[in-house]
Amino acid sequence: MAVQPEGTPCWADAMFSDVEGAKSFYGDVLGWTFGESSSEYGNYTQAYSGGKAVAAVVPPMPGQEGQSAWCLYFASADAAATAGKIKSRGGEVLMEPMQVGEFGTMALARDPGGAVFGIWQAGAHEGFEVTGEPGTYAWAEVFTREPEKSDAFFPAVFPFTARQVQDDAVDFRVFSIGDDPVLGRMRMTDDFPPEVPSYVNVYFSVEDCDEAVARATARGAVLRFGPMESPFGKFAALSDPQGAAFSVIDMKTTQGEMPEMTDVS
């Protein structure tokens, strides 16, 4: 795939204390295969679906053992400039832009509501080689208890426009680049334990949501929500055996009408 427009979700990776366990789990649930780990880059190991790069797993950095979580990266033409915007808009840069060989430049940041995300300025590695197919990245949502902070922050850092779902039962917003929806924002309800911080929930596409959930739970994952049918697909939220939250979605199995949304200035 070509370099993505500014602000497009372009890559996802996760730290795991048990990398081999993670490879076995996601290989079974999502059908991933894995390349050789790169000792030069902290044993970073790419995952593939149908021979295309779709994600990566890596051992934790010192002091972060046992803190498994998926990280979504947004495309940036200039990681240093994006880091500056993040700071000026009330976010925090956790790791300043760092060049990763010929592959590109990365940074890690936290939005004002506490959700951690990454920035990727592509070099030789342009990001996802395929999306939307079974076993690949499908969608992501910022889950936050302070939606007003995220709502102000993301369109100030990236060229997002926003639309709000008109539904009294849920506070959900969609950010788009042009006509393309790229990111959701969901207000966390009291159903979330108070110790769970704001986070970015990554969805991976699957052929059959029920089957993927069965495979995941049989391997020790915890089903957090669903499976549930929606106009966007049948989906479920899980925590993998090492505690990393993710969701699976079968985008072919849809039910109901698309929700009404209004533009937000």
N, C-alpha and C positions, 0 to 999 in steps of 0.2 A: 504494500500500500504506500501511496505517496505521503509526504509529510502532511499532517492534519492541520486544519485551520486552528488558529489561536483559541485555546480554551476547550478543544475537543478532548474527551477522555481517550487516551492513546496507549495506556499500558497499565498493568496491574501486577503487583508481586506481594509476597508475604514472607515473614520471618517465621521459622519453625525450629524449636529446639531439636525435634526429631524430624530431620529432613527426609530420611528414608521412609518414615511413617507417613509423612505428608504425601510423598510421591506415590506410595502404595494406595493411599486413600483416594486422592484425586484421579489417579490412574483408573481406579475401579469405578468411581462415581461419574467422572466426566470423560473417561476414555483417553486421558492424556498419556503421552510418552514424554521422555525427558532426555535432554542432551547431556553432554559431559559437564560436570561442574567446573567452573573457572576459578582455580586457586588464586589467580592474580587479582580477582575481584571478589574475594571473600566467599569463594565456593558458590557463587551465583549460578543457578541452574535453570535453564529455560525449559518451559513446558510447551509441547506441540500437540496440535490437533490436526490430523490429516496431513502431517508434515509441515504445518504452518505454525510459527511462533505465536502463542496466545497468552502467556503469562510466565511467571518465574517464581521459584522458591529459593530461600537463602537461609543459612543459619543466623541466629540472632547476633547482634553486636554485643560486645561485653557489657554486662549490666542490664541487658534487656531479655535475658533468658525467661522463658515462660510467658512472654507477652505476644503471643501470636495474633496477628491481625492482617487483613488484606489492606493494601494501600493502592488507591487509584491515582494515576498521574494524568495531568492535563497538559496538552501540547502548548509550548511557548516558543516563539521565534527568538526570544532573548530572555533567558532565565534570570539574569541579573536585574533586568528591567521589571520583570514580573515580581521578583522578590521585593523590589522597592515598592511596587504597588501594594503588595500584601501588607507590608509594614505600615504604609501611609493610611491604609484603610482599617487598621485596628487588628490585623492578623499578626501572627508570630512566625518568623522563619526559624524552624528547628535545626535545619542544616543548610548552611549557605550554599549557593550554586557550586557544584564540584564537577569537574570534567571527568568522565569515565572513559579513558582511552579515546579511541576513535568513534566510540558508540554514540556519545552525546554528552549533555550536561544535565545533571539532576539537582533538585533541591527538595527539601521537605518542609512543610508548613502546617500551621493550625489556624483555622478560621476563628473569628471572635467568639463563636459559640462552642469551640472546643474540638471540632472535627479535624482530624489529621488527613492531609492529602499530599500528593507529590506534584512536582513540575518536571517536565521533560523537554529539553531542547534537543531535537534530533540531530544526530550525526549519521553514522553508518547504520545505526539502529533506529528505524523510524517508528517503532511501536508495534501494535497488533498487526499481524499479517493477514488476519481474517477476523471478522466479527459477525454476530448474528446467526452463525451456524451452530448446530449442536456441538457442545464442548468448547465454545468460545464465549468471550465477553458479549453481554447483551445490553446491559443498562446499569445505572447506579443512582443511588439516592442518598442525600445528606439527611441523616436522622439527627434531630437537634431539639433540645428543650427551649432554645432561644431563637425561634425562626426569624424574628425581626432582624437579628444580627446577621444571619446567613443571607437573608433576602437583600440586605443592603450591601453586603460584602462581595458576593460573587459577581454581580453585574458591574461592580466598580473595578474589579480586577480583570475580568474577562469580558469579551464583547457579547454578553448575554442579554437577551430580552426575556421577560417573564410573563407567565400566564398562571392565574390562580384557578384551581378547581372549585366550582360552585357546588359545595356539598357541606351542609352544616355538621355532618358526622365526622369529617376529616379535614385537617388543615394541610393541604398538599399544593405545591407549586411546581411548575415545570419551567426550566431554563432552556432556551433555544439559541442556536447560532443560525441566523437567517430563518429559514423555515424548518430547520432540523432540530427536534428536541434532543438534548444531550445529557440532561441531568435533572433529577427530581429532588424536591426538598419536602421532607415529612416531619411534622411536629411529633415529638415523642410523647406518648401518653403515659398515664400513671401505671400502665401495664409493664413498663420497663422498670426494672429494679433501680433504685436511686444511685447505686454504685456504677451503673453502666453509663459511661460518658457518651457524648455526641460522637458519631462516627459516620463514615461513608460506607454504605452497604452496596456491595458489588453483586450483580446478578450474572449467572452463567446460563447460557441456553442449553436445553436438553431436549431429547426426542420425546420423553415421557416423564412428566413431573412425578407421578406416583412411583414409577420404577426407580427414578433417581433418589427419591426420599427413602425408599425401602433399602436401596444399596447403601446409602449414607448412614442410616440408623443402624443397619446391621453391622457396620464397621465402627460404631461407637459415636456417631454424631448425635446431637440433640435437636429434635424438631421444635422450633420456637413458634412457628405460625404456619397454618395451612396444612395441606395444599388447599388453595382457594382459586376459584375461577374468576376471571375478570375480563373486561374488554381488551386488555393488553395481552392476556395469556393466562395459563394456569401456573401458579407459582407457590413456592414455599420458602420459608426462612429457616436456616439451620445454623448450628455452631458445630464446627468440625471437632474431631476428637482432641485437638490441642487448644480449642477455645476460639478459633477464628470464625467470626460471623460471615456468612455469605448466603446468597439465595440462588435458587434454580428456577427457571421459567421455561415452559413449553409455549412458545409464542404462536403456535398453530391452533391451540385449543383456546378459543376465546368465547366469552359469553357476556351478553348485555350490551347496552349502548355506550359509546364513548361519552365520558362526562363533559358537561358544559364547562368551558373555561373562559375567563375574561382577561384581557390584557392588563398588565400592571405597569404603571409608569415608573 
